[in-house]
Amino acid sequence: MNNSTKVTYSNHTKYDVVVVGAGAAGVIAAASAAKLGKRTLLIESGGAPGGELLSGIPVDGAVNARGEWIMGGVGRELFDECSRLGGYIGPINDHRLIYYVAFDPVFMKIAIARVLDKYGVDLLLHSFVYDVNVSAGRLTSVSLFNKTGHTEIKSDVFLDCSGDGDISALAGAPFVKGSNSGELQPVSVMFRISGVETEPLLDFARNNPDSLALGESETMRSGRTDQELAESLYQQGQPVVFLKGNGPLLDKAIQKGDLFPTALIMIQPTSTVRREVCLNTTRVAKIDATDTAALSKTHILLMNQVVQCASFVKEYVPGFKTSALAATAPRIGVRETRRIIGEYSLTGVEVLEGKKSRDGVAKGCHHVDIHQDGKGQIRIPVANGGSYDIPWGCLLPKGLSNVLVAGRCVSADRDANASMRVMGSCMGMGHAIGVAATLLRQGQDVRELPISILRDALRQSGVILGGVY
């Protein structure tokens, strides 16, 4: 068959809703739309839906620093399914800035498949959208390629959950990248280590608080000393420890060349049965992840960092003596590329003050978190350990009438994006656009959807829009 020949996928080239990108935002967007009766297609370039949900890193931004859930809806259903499978750990406190929601990525992979199947989402893997068709500001179809060939998919509404804002950018939406000087946050890869003994690790943390990042927000510190916070970490009983790059343990290792320059080794639990943890530490800076060749070259660098760090913790961090490298994430983790310019752009000031909005359709609570080259990292908490609202306009790309975005590519300045990019807020935004897609009349401009109707529908679907700090 000639590769330029267009073929039909299954018997359906027309859907009510098409979601591009099956990361945390896209999975929830697709499930939310399908749950409300829309025939929905979820397109993913990789081999499985889930994105970073499959890497081992827990979900940030679903529970604020006061311990309040700020994410509801289908995202919570996903955690419930993971729990039924025996792979849910739940909210844990790092006694630094935030709560995480931890789980086993092996079971999360199954939970995602089950939730998508439950609501009848059509899933198309190994498929790359390379072009779009636009008429008078309206996206009419996307062109994708896979082993079947070239396929044109039409829809009434398209949800861009690609992470990089690929669909919006292809359709002509304006965007910006990184800082004013072009700086982008480093790329990373998560990895997991099994056979870790929790007691020796936490005992080390309790006896070496100067090597840990603790109490970086007043809400989390609550007047306690680092020693008292380390004791609380020990009493929590979970292997969640933040080793800081400028602390004596890591600083000495970096200076000796035993470890690559990094701001942190974040240790977080994934499986009690396997005594397994996920490590967040690798980094390669000065990479534009929309440059495929440049991103590909980081793969070997990141793999070598995985090996070096696994060897380092095995030798120098108590609890890892009999541990073994168990898995690496299925893909390179990208923190920052395009930010689509939307009808509203959230600012870092609004994030840090915990601003609420009458147009809010999702919430965020993660600190402003800008990873830098080497040991650098900016971490600034949201005021009073609370949350902020993500306005509807952040999800509406300028110049497009039937495209909605969710995930780290939404409209915000760089500081706000450094908070919104985490999975909890991405899942919340995904739910918002999934529900919104079901409320639009055929041919209706997304800007014409009354915010009061959308907010009411979101509440009815379990989304948390108020009642928390």
C-alpha positions in Angstrom: 0.0 0.0 0.0 1.2 3.5 -0.8 2.0 5.3 2.4 0.2 8.4 1.2 -3.1 6.5 0.8 -5.6 7.5 3.5 -7.3 4.5 5.1 -10.1 4.2 7.6 -9.5 3.2 11.2 -12.1 0.6 12.1 -15.4 1.9 10.6 -15.3 5.2 12.5 -13.6 8.3 11.3 -16.1 10.7 13.1 -16.3 11.0 16.8 -18.1 13.3 19.2 -14.9 14.0 21.1 -11.2 13.4 20.1 -8.6 13.5 22.8 -4.9 13.7 21.7 -2.4 12.6 24.3 -3.1 9.9 26.9 -1.1 11.2 29.9 -2.8 12.0 33.2 -4.8 14.9 31.7 -5.9 13.0 28.5 -6.9 9.8 30.3 -9.2 11.8 32.6 -10.5 14.0 29.8 -11.5 11.0 27.7 -13.1 9.1 30.5 -15.0 12.1 31.7 -16.4 12.8 28.2 -17.3 9.1 27.5 -18.9 8.7 31.0 -21.4 11.4 30.0 -22.3 9.6 26.8 -20.1 11.0 24.1 -18.4 8.7 21.6 -14.8 9.4 22.4 -11.5 8.5 20.8 -8.2 8.8 22.8 -5.1 8.9 20.6 -1.7 8.1 22.1 1.7 8.0 20.4 3.2 5.5 22.9 2.3 1.9 23.7 0.1 2.5 26.8 -2.1 5.2 28.2 -1.0 6.8 31.5 2.1 8.9 30.8 3.8 9.8 34.1 1.2 7.8 36.0 3.1 4.8 34.9 6.6 6.1 36.0 6.3 5.4 39.7 6.2 9.1 40.8 3.2 9.9 42.9 0.6 12.4 42.1 1.3 15.9 43.3 -1.3 18.6 43.5 -4.3 16.5 44.4 -4.0 17.1 48.2 -3.0 20.5 49.5 -0.4 21.1 52.3 -3.2 21.1 54.9 -4.1 17.6 54.0 -7.3 18.5 52.1 -8.3 16.8 48.8 -8.7 19.4 46.1 -9.2 16.9 43.2 -12.3 14.8 42.8 -14.2 13.3 39.9 -12.8 10.6 37.6 -9.3 11.1 39.0 -10.6 9.7 42.3 -12.2 6.9 40.5 -8.9 6.0 39.1 -7.4 5.8 42.6 -10.4 3.8 43.8 -9.8 1.2 41.1 -6.1 1.1 41.9 -7.1 0.4 45.5 -9.4 -2.4 44.5 -6.5 -4.0 42.7 -4.3 -3.7 45.9 -2.0 -1.1 44.5 -3.0 2.1 46.4 -0.9 3.6 49.2 -2.6 7.0 49.5 -1.7 10.5 50.7 1.7 10.8 52.4 3.5 13.9 53.8 7.1 14.8 52.9 7.2 17.3 55.9 8.7 19.7 53.5 6.0 21.4 51.3 3.3 19.0 50.1 1.3 15.8 50.3 1.7 13.1 47.6 -0.8 10.5 46.5 1.3 7.3 46.2 0.4 4.1 44.3 1.9 1.1 42.5 2.3 2.0 38.8 2.0 -1.7 37.8 -1.6 -1.6 39.2 -2.2 1.9 38.0 -1.6 0.7 34.4 -4.3 -1.9 34.8 -6.6 0.6 36.6 -6.4 3.1 33.7 -7.2 0.4 31.2 -10.2 -0.7 33.2 -11.6 2.9 33.7 -11.3 3.7 30.0 -13.0 0.4 29.1 -15.7 0.9 31.7 -16.8 4.1 30.0 -16.4 2.9 26.5 -13.4 5.1 25.4 -12.0 4.0 22.0 -8.2 3.8 22.5 -5.8 4.2 19.6 -2.1 3.5 20.6 1.1 3.8 18.6 -0.5 6.6 16.6 1.0 10.0 15.9 -1.0 13.1 14.9 1.1 15.0 12.4 -1.3 17.4 10.8 -4.6 19.2 11.3 -7.3 20.7 9.1 -8.6 24.1 10.1 -11.4 26.2 8.6 -12.2 29.7 9.9 -10.7 29.0 13.3 -12.4 25.6 13.6 -10.5 22.4 13.7 -12.3 19.9 11.4 -10.0 16.9 11.6 -6.6 15.6 12.6 -4.4 13.4 10.4 -2.6 10.6 12.2 -0.2 7.9 11.1 0.3 4.4 12.4 1.1 0.9 11.0 -2.4 0.9 9.4 -1.4 3.9 7.4 -2.7 7.5 7.3 -6.0 8.2 8.8 -8.1 11.3 9.0 -10.3 11.6 12.2 -13.1 14.2 12.3 -14.8 15.4 15.4 -17.1 18.2 16.8 -14.5 19.0 19.5 -10.8 18.3 20.1 -9.1 18.1 23.4 -5.4 18.8 23.3 -3.7 16.9 26.1 -0.5 16.4 24.3 1.7 18.0 26.9 3.5 20.1 24.3 0.3 21.7 22.9 1.0 20.0 19.6 -2.6 20.1 18.3 -3.2 23.7 19.3 0.2 24.8 17.8 -0.4 22.9 14.5 -3.8 24.6 14.3 -2.2 28.0 14.6 -2.8 28.9 18.3 -0.1 31.3 19.6 2.3 30.0 22.2 5.5 30.8 24.2 8.3 28.6 25.5 10.3 28.7 28.7 11.6 31.9 30.3 12.1 35.2 28.6 15.7 34.1 27.9 14.6 30.7 26.5 15.5 28.7 29.6 13.6 25.4 30.0 13.5 23.1 33.0 15.6 19.9 32.8 14.2 16.6 31.4 14.4 13.6 33.7 13.5 9.9 33.9 12.0 8.3 37.0 13.2 4.9 38.2 12.3 2.4 40.8 14.4 0.4 43.2 13.1 -2.7 45.1 14.2 -4.5 48.2 14.4 -1.2 50.2 14.2 -1.5 54.0 12.0 1.3 55.4 13.2 1.3 59.0 17.0 1.9 58.4 16.1 4.6 55.8 13.8 6.5 58.2 16.2 6.0 61.1 18.9 7.6 58.9 16.5 10.5 58.1 15.7 11.0 61.8 19.4 11.1 62.7 20.5 13.3 59.7 18.0 16.1 59.3 20.7 18.4 57.9 20.8 16.2 54.7 17.0 16.5 54.3 14.7 19.3 52.9 12.2 19.9 55.7 9.7 22.5 56.7 10.0 24.7 53.6 6.6 26.2 54.2 5.3 27.7 57.4 2.2 25.5 57.1 4.3 22.4 57.1 6.8 23.6 59.7 4.2 24.8 62.2 6.9 26.1 64.5 8.8 22.8 64.6 12.5 22.3 64.3 14.1 20.2 61.6 14.8 17.5 64.2 11.1 17.5 65.2 10.0 17.3 61.5 12.4 14.4 60.9 10.9 12.6 63.9 7.4 13.1 62.4 8.7 11.7 59.1 10.0 8.6 61.0 6.6 8.2 62.8 4.7 8.4 59.5 6.4 5.1 58.7 6.6 5.5 54.9 9.8 5.5 52.9 9.4 9.1 51.7 12.6 11.1 52.1 13.8 14.2 50.3 17.6 14.3 50.2 18.7 17.8 49.2 21.5 18.5 46.8 23.2 21.1 49.1 23.0 18.9 52.2 26.1 17.2 53.5 25.4 13.8 52.1 24.7 14.7 48.5 27.0 17.7 48.3 30.0 15.6 49.3 29.1 12.9 46.8 28.6 15.5 44.0 32.0 17.1 44.8 33.7 13.7 44.8 32.1 12.7 41.5 30.1 9.8 43.0 26.9 11.5 41.9 25.9 13.8 39.1 24.9 17.4 40.1 21.3 17.4 41.2 19.0 19.4 43.5 17.5 16.3 45.1 17.1 12.6 45.5 13.4 12.3 46.2 12.5 8.8 47.5 8.8 7.9 47.4 7.0 4.5 48.0 5.4 2.5 45.2 4.9 -1.0 46.6 5.0 -2.3 50.1 5.0 -5.9 48.9 8.1 -5.4 46.8 9.6 -3.0 49.3 9.9 -0.7 46.3 10.4 3.1 45.9 10.6 5.6 43.1 13.5 8.0 42.8 13.2 11.4 41.3 16.7 12.8 40.8 18.0 12.6 37.2 18.3 15.7 35.0 19.6 17.0 31.8 19.3 20.7 31.3 19.3 23.1 28.3 17.1 20.8 26.2 14.1 21.8 24.1 12.0 18.7 24.3 10.1 19.6 21.1 13.4 19.1 19.3 13.2 15.3 18.8 16.9 14.8 18.0 18.0 16.8 21.0 15.6 15.0 23.4 16.7 11.6 22.0 20.3 12.3 22.8 19.5 12.7 26.5 18.4 9.1 26.7 21.8 7.6 27.3 22.8 10.4 29.6 19.7 9.8 31.8 20.2 6.0 31.7 23.8 6.5 33.0 22.5 8.8 35.7 20.1 6.0 36.8 22.9 3.5 37.1 25.1 6.0 39.0 22.4 7.0 41.5 21.3 3.4 42.1 24.9 2.5 42.9 25.2 5.6 45.1 22.2 4.9 47.3 23.0 1.2 47.6 26.4 2.1 49.0 25.7 5.3 51.0 22.0 5.4 52.0 20.9 3.0 54.8 18.0 0.8 53.7 19.4 0.3 50.2 22.1 -2.2 51.0 20.3 -5.2 49.5 18.2 -3.2 47.0 18.1 -3.8 43.3 17.2 -1.5 40.3 13.7 -2.6 39.3 12.5 -0.4 36.5 12.9 2.8 34.6 10.0 5.0 33.4 8.7 4.1 30.0 9.5 7.6 28.7 11.6 10.7 29.4 9.8 13.1 31.7 9.4 16.6 30.3 8.6 19.5 32.6 8.3 22.4 30.3 7.9 23.2 26.6 5.1 25.2 25.0 2.6 27.2 26.9 -0.5 27.9 24.7 -1.7 31.5 24.9 -5.3 31.4 25.9 -8.2 33.7 26.7 -6.8 34.1 30.3 -3.2 33.5 31.5 -2.8 32.6 35.2 0.1 34.3 36.9 2.6 33.1 39.5 1.3 35.8 41.9 -2.2 34.4 41.7 -0.9 30.9 42.3 1.2 31.9 45.3 -1.6 33.9 47.0 -4.0 31.0 46.5 -6.4 33.1 44.4 -10.0 31.9 44.0 -12.0 32.6 40.8 -15.7 32.6 39.9 -14.5 31.1 36.6 -12.5 28.3 38.2 -13.0 24.9 36.7 -10.1 23.0 38.5 -7.7 23.6 41.4 -4.0 23.5 41.9 -2.0 23.5 45.1 1.6 22.5 44.2 4.4 25.0 45.0 6.0 27.0 42.3 8.6 24.4 41.4 11.3 25.4 38.8 14.1 22.8 38.3 17.3 24.3 37.1 20.7 23.1 35.8 23.0 21.3 38.3 21.9 21.7 42.0 19.5 24.6 41.3 15.8 24.5 42.1 13.3 27.1 43.0 10.5 26.0 45.5 7.9 28.6 46.7 4.8 27.3 48.5 1.2 28.5 48.0 0.1 30.8 50.8 -1.2 29.1 54.0 -0.8 25.6 52.5 -4.0 26.2 50.4 -5.0 26.0 46.8 -5.8 28.3 43.9 -8.4 28.1 41.1 -7.6 27.5 37.5 -9.9 29.8 35.4 -11.8 28.5 32.4 -10.0 30.9 30.1 -6.6 29.2 30.7 -8.0 26.2 28.8 -9.2 28.1 25.7 -6.5 28.6 23.0 -6.8 31.9 21.3 -8.1 31.8 17.7 -9.7 28.3 17.9 -13.4 27.7 18.5 -13.6 24.0 19.2 -10.2 23.1 20.8 -9.7 22.9 24.6 -6.3 22.2 26.3 -5.4 20.6 29.6 -2.1 19.7 31.1 1.2 21.5 31.3 0.7 23.4 28.0 -2.2 25.5 29.4 -2.2 29.3 29.4 -0.1 30.7 32.3 3.1 32.5 32.9 6.2 30.5 33.7 5.9 30.7 37.5 2.2 29.6 37.4 3.0 26.8 34.9 5.7 25.5 37.3 2.9 24.7 39.8 0.1 23.7 37.3 2.3 21.2 35.4 2.0 18.4 38.0 -0.4 15.5 37.6 -3.1 16.5 40.2 -3.9 19.8 38.5 -3.5 18.2 35.1 -6.1 15.6 36.0 -8.4 18.3 37.3 -8.1 20.3 34.1 -8.6 17.1 32.0 -11.9 16.5 33.8 -13.0 20.1 33.2 -12.5 19.9 29.4 -13.9 16.4 29.2 -17.2 17.5 30.8 -17.2 20.8 28.8 -17.0 18.8 25.6 -20.3 17.1 26.4 -22.1 20.4 27.0 -21.2 22.0 23.7 -23.9 22.2 21.0 -22.8 21.2 17.5 -20.9 24.0 16.0 -20.9 26.1 19.2 -17.8 28.2 20.0 -16.3 27.0 23.3 -16.3 30.6 24.5 -20.1 30.6 24.3 -20.4 27.9 26.9 -21.8 29.6 30.1 -19.4 29.1 33.0 -22.3 28.6 35.4 -23.6 25.6 33.5 -20.1 24.1 33.3 -19.4 24.6 37.0 -22.7 23.1 37.9 -22.0 20.0 35.7 -18.5 19.7 37.2 -19.9 19.7 40.7 -22.4 17.1 39.8 -19.6 14.9 38.5 -17.7 15.1 41.7 -15.2 17.9 41.0 -14.1 20.0 44.0 -14.6 23.7 43.2 -15.0 25.0 46.8 -15.1 24.1 50.4 -11.3 23.8 50.8 -8.7 26.3 51.9 
